[in-house]
């Protein structure tokens, strides 16, 4: 499916090696791709936003596609969340923010959203503390990611560039740490192939990677896995806390990590026990600190409370099926997304959190079963299992979540490219295809999806089917990972 450079059959060495000519080529291509992704134009985003019909498109086609190179710019000119982040940053910094834009992005009744927003914002100039002086529907690290570009920018175009390059730099950091984890797993992976895989994942994800901050929790989750593999529990605990403060999903990975490493016994068990004790102490101290600073625990509970009250988003597994069965008339805007509103959807949504929790617990159970039967594995092979079951838990969450926005598959990057054996390489390739289908349904054909276009709905349903297939393949690979490498039991 994807042509990769020839794979080295020798295990990775601990000593660092200089980049080869091919490695430099792929690294430069990664950087050039990020530069291209940041080449969007605000006027083109505005023009695309005015296209509501075929006649609108015909009227603007000559301007959007001529000169010919504008087609390349059109691909990377999508109205996305940077504008929303910018307005929230202005609100927090005490500037005159566009509350109307924030209200429109919340979807639903714009006037009601605007009135609610005005009531929750502390009036007057000066800094406004998130969660206390202004209502921000994002976790703390997400808010921090919004504010960092404001250190050097004050206009929306400059903010887009700063935010995009920041996300690009963080993605390159995930590749660097992913390579370090590959060595801890003793994967027979050459450095140039690793950079090639990173480039293919980047192209498959598309420009959305620079317009959302989901690279941040993906990076923090990767750090947790890396430091667990290196048996450094306190660093793993710190990055786990930061990951949960960026997105709540790392919390659902904890059962898999705890059960797997506890059942392995030995040093792995000591590592996870120390991490859990450390997290317990941090949880108490953090809760008290947040309570004193904000007067409530909303920063800790906001994501959970919001998730429980949300209906099925149209891109989720259940949402896509209901959309395919009922048509576009069931689409409603709320909670900042397009959701499905049907009697069956309302009934299922009431207790759907239990389904997602059961799927995660199921992966943890399989991880414990595997570890209890293969305690003899060396550290490198235990690390392989840690990566494999982490990816399986991530896929289980995506498959069963009520919300599956187009940026959520970024959470699996780059861990999905670290799965062992030939089967792991096939999973990575199939995941790239899944990312390409995700790009098609959002943002490229999203307007047609909202109109209920059968071919585009079919693309969405196929994407979700592939996620379930990937989950099954990853679980099978995880349960067979002990058959991969046969190095010394006290390996890397």
C-alpha positions in Angstrom: 0.0 0.0 0.0 2.8 2.4 1.0 6.3 1.9 -0.3 8.8 2.2 2.6 12.6 2.3 2.6 14.2 -1.1 3.2 14.0 -2.2 6.8 17.1 -3.0 8.7 17.2 -6.5 10.1 19.6 -5.6 12.9 18.4 -4.5 16.3 18.6 -0.8 17.2 21.8 0.2 18.9 21.9 2.3 22.1 24.6 4.7 20.9 23.3 7.6 18.8 24.1 7.5 15.1 24.3 10.5 12.7 21.5 11.1 10.3 22.1 9.5 6.9 21.4 11.3 3.6 18.0 9.6 3.4 17.2 10.6 7.0 18.0 14.3 6.2 15.8 14.1 3.1 12.8 12.9 5.1 13.4 15.4 7.9 13.5 18.3 5.4 10.4 17.0 3.7 8.7 16.9 7.1 9.6 20.6 7.7 8.6 21.6 4.2 5.2 19.9 4.7 4.6 21.9 7.8 5.6 25.1 5.9 3.0 24.2 3.2 0.3 23.4 5.8 0.8 26.9 7.1 0.2 28.5 3.7 -3.5 29.0 4.0 -5.1 32.4 3.2 -7.8 34.1 5.3 -9.6 35.5 2.3 -9.8 32.0 0.8 -11.2 30.6 4.1 -13.9 33.3 4.0 -14.8 32.5 0.3 -15.1 28.8 1.1 -17.4 29.6 4.0 -19.8 31.4 1.7 -20.3 28.4 -0.5 -23.6 26.9 0.3 -24.7 25.6 -3.1 -23.5 24.6 -6.5 -24.2 28.1 -7.9 -22.1 29.6 -5.1 -19.2 27.3 -6.0 -19.5 28.1 -9.8 -19.5 31.9 -9.0 -16.3 31.6 -7.0 -14.5 28.8 -8.9 -12.4 31.1 -11.1 -11.1 33.0 -8.2 -10.4 29.9 -6.1 -8.7 27.9 -8.8 -6.9 30.5 -10.9 -4.0 30.9 -11.2 -3.6 27.1 -11.1 -1.4 27.0 -8.0 -4.2 28.4 -6.0 -5.6 24.8 -5.9 -2.7 23.9 -3.6 -3.5 26.8 -1.3 -7.2 25.9 -1.4 -6.3 22.6 0.2 -4.7 24.2 3.2 -7.2 27.1 3.6 -9.8 25.7 6.0 -11.6 27.7 8.6 -10.6 26.0 11.8 -10.2 26.3 15.5 -7.2 28.8 15.6 -9.7 31.7 15.2 -11.6 30.4 18.2 -8.4 29.9 20.2 -7.4 33.4 19.3 -10.6 34.9 20.6 -10.4 33.0 23.8 -6.9 34.2 24.3 -8.1 37.8 23.8 -10.8 37.2 26.3 -8.4 35.8 28.9 -5.9 38.6 28.3 -8.6 41.3 28.9 -8.8 42.4 25.3 -11.9 43.2 23.2 -12.7 39.7 22.0 -15.3 38.7 19.3 -17.9 37.1 21.6 -20.1 36.6 18.6 -17.6 34.3 17.0 -17.3 32.2 20.1 -21.1 32.0 20.4 -21.4 30.9 16.8 -18.7 28.2 17.2 -20.6 26.9 20.2 -23.4 26.1 17.8 -27.1 25.9 18.6 -28.9 29.1 19.5 -26.3 31.8 18.8 -28.2 34.5 20.7 -28.7 32.3 23.7 -25.0 31.3 23.6 -23.9 34.9 23.4 -26.1 36.0 26.3 -24.8 33.1 28.4 -21.2 34.0 27.5 -21.7 37.6 28.4 -23.1 36.7 31.7 -20.2 34.4 32.5 -17.4 36.8 31.6 -16.0 39.1 34.2 -16.6 42.7 32.9 -13.9 45.4 32.5 -10.3 45.3 31.4 -7.5 43.3 32.9 -6.6 39.6 33.0 -9.4 37.1 33.4 -8.6 33.8 35.1 -10.0 30.9 33.2 -12.8 29.0 34.9 -13.2 31.8 37.4 -13.6 35.0 35.4 -14.4 33.5 32.0 -16.0 30.2 31.0 -13.6 28.2 28.8 -14.7 24.8 27.6 -11.1 23.5 27.4 -8.8 21.8 29.9 -5.9 23.7 31.5 -3.1 22.6 29.2 -5.3 23.3 26.2 -5.8 26.8 27.4 -2.0 27.1 27.9 -1.5 26.0 24.3 -3.9 28.7 23.1 -2.0 31.4 25.1 1.6 30.5 24.2 1.4 32.0 20.6 0.2 35.3 22.1 3.7 35.8 23.6 4.8 36.8 20.1 1.6 37.7 18.2 -1.4 40.0 18.4 -3.2 39.5 15.1 -5.1 36.6 13.8 -3.0 35.8 10.7 0.2 35.9 12.8 -1.5 33.8 15.5 -2.4 31.1 12.9 1.3 30.9 11.8 2.7 30.8 15.3 0.2 28.2 16.5 0.8 26.1 13.3 4.6 26.2 13.7 4.3 25.3 17.4 2.2 22.2 16.6 4.7 21.3 13.8 7.6 21.5 16.3 5.7 19.4 18.8 5.1 16.8 16.1 8.8 16.6 15.3 9.4 16.1 19.0 7.0 13.2 19.0 9.0 11.6 16.2 12.3 12.1 18.2 10.8 10.5 21.3 9.1 7.8 19.3 12.5 6.8 17.9 13.9 6.7 21.4 11.0 4.4 22.4 11.7 2.2 19.3 15.2 1.6 20.6 13.8 0.7 24.1 11.7 -1.9 22.3 14.7 -3.2 20.3 12.6 -2.8 17.1 14.5 -3.7 13.9 13.7 -0.2 12.5 16.2 2.0 10.7 16.2 5.7 11.4 15.3 6.6 7.8 12.3 4.3 7.9 11.1 5.9 11.1 11.2 9.3 9.6 9.5 8.0 6.4 6.7 6.6 8.6 6.4 10.0 10.3 6.2 11.7 7.0 3.5 9.4 5.7 1.5 9.8 8.9 1.8 13.6 8.6 0.6 13.6 5.0 -2.3 11.2 5.9 -3.4 13.4 8.8 -3.3 16.6 6.7 -3.5 20.3 7.7 -5.8 19.7 10.6 -2.7 18.7 12.6 -1.6 22.4 12.8 -5.1 23.8 13.5 -5.9 21.8 16.7 -3.8 21.2 19.8 -4.3 17.4 19.8 -0.6 16.9 19.1 -0.1 18.1 22.7 -1.9 15.2 24.5 -0.5 12.7 21.9 3.0 13.9 22.8 2.3 13.8 26.6 0.9 10.2 26.3 3.9 9.1 24.3 6.1 10.5 27.1 4.2 8.4 29.7 4.7 5.2 27.6 8.4 6.0 27.1 9.1 6.7 30.8 7.2 3.6 31.8 9.3 1.6 29.3 12.4 3.2 30.9 11.1 2.4 34.4 11.1 6.0 35.5 7.8 6.2 37.4 7.9 9.8 38.6 8.5 11.3 35.2 5.8 9.0 33.8 3.5 10.3 36.5 4.2 14.0 35.8 3.6 13.6 32.1 0.4 11.6 32.9 -1.0 14.5 34.9 -0.1 16.9 32.1 -1.7 14.6 29.6 -4.9 14.4 31.6 -4.8 18.2 31.9 -4.6 18.5 28.1 -7.3 15.9 27.2 -9.0 13.4 29.5 -8.3 10.3 27.4 -5.0 9.3 29.1 -7.0 8.6 32.2 -8.8 5.8 30.3 -5.4 4.3 29.4 -4.4 3.9 33.0 -6.2 0.6 33.6 -4.3 -1.0 30.7 -1.0 0.3 31.9 -1.6 -0.7 35.6 -2.9 -4.2 34.8 -0.2 -5.0 32.2 2.8 -3.9 34.2 1.4 -5.2 37.5 0.9 -8.7 36.0 4.4 -8.7 34.5 5.7 -8.5 38.0 9.3 -7.7 39.0 10.6 -4.3 38.1 7.6 -3.5 35.9 5.3 -4.0 38.9 7.5 -1.8 41.1 7.5 0.9 38.5 3.7 1.1 38.1 3.1 0.9 41.9 5.4 3.8 42.5 3.8 5.8 39.7 0.3 5.2 41.2 1.4 6.2 44.7 3.0 9.3 43.3 -0.1 10.2 41.3 -2.2 9.7 44.5 -0.1 12.3 46.3 -0.3 14.7 43.3 -4.1 14.3 43.0 -4.6 15.4 46.6 -2.3 18.3 46.3 -3.6 19.4 42.9 -7.2 19.2 43.9 -6.5 21.4 46.9 -4.5 23.9 44.9 -7.2 24.3 42.2 -9.9 24.6 44.8 -8.0 27.5 46.4 -7.2 29.2 43.1 -10.6 29.0 41.5 -13.0 28.2 44.3 -14.2 25.0 42.6 -13.0 21.8 40.9 -14.4 22.6 37.5 -11.0 22.4 35.7 -10.7 18.8 36.9 -14.3 17.9 36.1 -15.2 20.0 33.1 -14.4 17.5 30.4 -16.1 14.6 32.2 -19.3 16.6 32.8 -19.4 17.9 29.3 -18.9 14.5 27.8 -21.7 12.9 29.8 -24.2 15.5 28.6 -23.3 15.3 24.9 -25.2 13.5 22.2 -23.6 11.3 19.5 -21.5 13.4 17.2 -22.1 12.5 13.5 -18.6 11.2 13.0 -18.8 8.7 15.8 -19.5 5.0 15.1 -23.1 5.2 16.4 -23.6 8.7 15.0 -22.5 7.8 11.5 -24.9 4.8 11.4 -27.8 6.9 12.6 -26.9 9.5 9.9 -26.8 6.8 7.2 -30.2 5.5 8.3 -32.0 8.7 8.9 -30.5 11.3 6.6 -29.3 14.9 7.2 -32.6 16.0 8.9 -31.4 14.5 12.2 -28.3 16.7 12.4 -28.3 19.4 15.0 -25.6 21.9 16.2 -24.7 21.9 19.9 -21.7 21.6 22.2 -19.5 23.0 19.4 -20.1 20.1 17.0 -22.7 18.6 14.6 -24.6 15.8 16.4 -27.3 13.3 15.7 -30.7 13.9 17.3 -33.0 10.8 17.0 -35.1 9.0 19.7 -32.8 6.0 19.4 -29.7 8.2 19.7 -31.1 9.9 22.8 -31.8 6.6 24.4 -28.4 5.1 23.7 -26.5 8.3 24.7 -27.9 8.2 28.3 -25.6 5.3 29.3 -23.1 5.1 26.5 -20.2 6.0 28.8 -20.5 2.5 30.3 -19.9 1.0 26.8 -16.7 3.0 26.4 -15.5 2.1 29.9 -16.3 -1.6 29.3 -14.3 -1.6 26.1 -11.3 0.0 27.9 -11.6 -2.5 30.8 -11.8 -5.3 28.3 -8.5 -4.3 26.7 -7.0 -4.0 30.2 -8.2 -7.5 31.0 -6.6 -8.9 27.8 -3.4 -7.1 28.7 -3.4 -8.7 32.2 -4.1 -12.1 30.7 -1.2 -11.7 28.3 1.2 -10.4 31.0 0.4 -13.2 33.5 1.2 -15.8 30.9 4.4 -14.2 29.7 6.2 -13.0 32.8 9.4 -14.5 31.4 9.7 -11.8 28.7 12.7 -9.5 28.7 12.3 -5.8 29.1 12.3 -5.0 25.4 9.5 -7.4 24.7 7.6 -6.1 27.7 8.0 -2.6 26.2 6.6 -3.9 22.9 3.5 -5.2 24.7 3.2 -1.8 26.5 3.1 0.0 23.1 0.7 -2.5 21.5 -1.8 -2.6 24.3 -1.7 1.2 24.6 -2.6 1.5 20.9 -5.4 -1.1 21.3 -6.8 0.9 24.3 -6.7 4.1 22.2 -8.5 2.5 19.3 -11.1 1.0 21.7 -11.8 4.5 22.9 -12.1 5.9 19.4 -14.4 3.1 18.3 -16.8 3.5 21.2 -16.7 7.2 22.0 -19.8 9.4 21.5 -17.5 12.0 20.0 -15.0 11.2 17.2 -13.9 14.5 15.8 -11.5 14.4 12.8 -8.5 15.3 15.0 -9.0 12.5 17.5 -7.1 9.8 15.5 -4.0 12.1 16.0 -3.9 10.6 19.6 -2.6 7.3 18.1 0.4 9.1 16.4 3.1 8.0 16.4 2.6 5.0 18.6 0.7 3.2 15.9 3.9 3.2 13.8 5.8 1.3 16.6 3.8 -1.9 16.6 6.1 -4.9 16.2 6.4 -7.5 13.5 5.2 -7.4 9.9 1.6 -7.3 11.2 2.4 -4.1 13.0 3.6 -2.6 9.7 0.4 -3.5 8.0 -1.6 -1.9 10.8 0.4 1.3 10.4 -0.3 1.3 6.7 -4.1 0.6 7.2 -4.1 3.4 9.8 -2.7 5.8 7.2 -5.5 4.9 4.9 -8.0 5.6 7.7 -6.5 9.0 8.2 -6.8 9.8 4.5 -10.5 8.9 4.6 -10.8 11.1 7.7 -9.4 14.0 5.7 -12.0 13.4 2.9 -15.0 13.5 5.3 -13.5 16.5 7.2 -12.7 19.1 6.1 -12.6 18.5 2.4 -16.2 17.1 1.9 -17.7 18.2 5.2 -20.3 20.4 3.7 -21.6 17.5 1.6 -21.6 15.3 4.7 -23.8 17.8 6.5 -26.1 17.7 3.4 -26.4 13.9 3.8 -24.6 13.1 0.5 -24.7 9.2 0.4 -21.2 8.8 -1.1 -19.6 11.0 1.7 -21.6 9.3 4.4 -20.3 6.0 3.0 -16.7 7.3 3.3 -17.4 8.2 6.9 -18.9 4.8 7.7 -16.0 3.0 5.9 -13.6 5.0 8.0 -15.3 3.8 11.2 -15.4 0.2 10.0 -11.6 0.4 9.4 -11.1 1.7 13.0 -12.9 -1.4 14.3 -10.8 -3.6 12.0 -7.7 -1.9 13.3 -8.8 -2.6 16.8 -9.1 -6.3 16.1 -5.8 -6.5 14.3 -4.0 -4.6 17.1 -5.4 -6.8 19.8 -4.3 -9.9 17.8 -0.8 -8.5 17.4 -0.7 -7.5 21.1 -1.5 -11.1 22.2 1.1 -12.5 19.8 3.9 -9.9 20.4 5.9 -12.4 22.5 6.7 -14.2 19.3 8.5 -11.2 17.8 12.0 -10.7 19.1 14.0 -13.3 21.1 16.7 -11.3 22.7 18.1 -11.8 26.2 15.4 -11.6 28.9 17.1 -8.6 30.4 17.2 -6.9 26.9 17.5 -3.2 26.1 
